[in-house]
């Protein structure tokens, strides 16, 4: 099955995103010489495949490797301006599912810019699928298979570190603490996926997406550890203010001041570095010895 392009792509926007089996791959771009990537993991994959010479622009979530920061920034992946994308005269676009808004993608499709929309879910197989889709779109299937094998093995090794852990830690991922209102990650999110891969339990895995938590919900969740992105990424959260929250203070994480910060792109991108991110989070949860 081939990925729908151009006119069919408009139907995919209006209806639903196509479901991908392991062998659902796009045809190679006819001309990828001026490639735009929308989504940090896709940019990382392009670099990992050695095809970075094709890139002429990237979105604001694409901050790794450092060289990518030298490319023109077309804006945040969910708030794209079609004029900004088209200003770099792209001949091909790779975009993560969820990029938009839909009318921006509509304009790009009507401008006849070949675009491959890459499904985004948060587990090992989804990462390997992304690698294979990018490789196929760039005509680099063999290189993509090699990269997928390498990344898959690294993830398997990282996940194996916690397979014998008897008592799983409960983790609360906090995205923001604006006005003392805690926005936390439920199921179906990158945070939920990385927590599970590191051998832990999402302390609030009873609702989908992100949700503001009541004090009662936080206390009931009883997290052993609070996970957040580094300061300066998105809405800033200070540890002192967080620990002063009475609900947080009533949890094991609050009492033990168990707060872990990690780079957001590294932790949540679900790309070639995810095996390392799983290993680092597992070590933070269960001790550095587990990562040896």
Beta strands, then each sheet from edge to edge (+ up, - down):
strand 1: 35-38
strand 2: 55-58
strand 3: 72-73
strand 4: 92-96
strand 5: 115-118
strand 6: 170-176
strand 7: 183-185
strand 8: 201-202
strand 9: 210-212
strand 10: 225-229
strand 11: 259-262
sheet 1: 3+ 2+ 1+ 4+ 5+
sheet 2: 8+ 6+ 7- 9+
sheet 3: 8+ 6+ 10+ 11+
end
